Amino acid sequence: MDTSIGCKELGLSCDFVIVGETGENVIEALMRHVKEEHTDDWFEIEEIYQVACTVARTKAA
């Protein structure tokens, strides 16, 4: 089952959504996007990662 996560779910004002086979793949791709496109939010990277993990776990349940 595919899973997805988007920047808006993390509180960012961006329409980016990633879809992948596993939560791990989705989070990895999302974080790559965040680091490349949301450079103003660099100080929140760890917090964004934690929220992404929580969203992925919630969707998997």
Stockholm file with secondary structure:
# STOCKHOLM 1.0

chainA/1-61         MDTSIGCKELGLSCDFVIVGETGENVIEALMRHVKEEHTDDWFEIEEIYQVACTVARTKAA
#=GR chainA/1-61 SS CCEEEEGGGGTCSCCCEEEESSHHHHHHHHHHHHHHHCGGGGGGHHHHHHHHHHHHHHHHC
#=GC SS_cons        CCEEEEGGGGTCSCCCEEEESSHHHHHHHHHHHHHHHCGGGGGGHHHHHHHHHHHHHHHHC
//
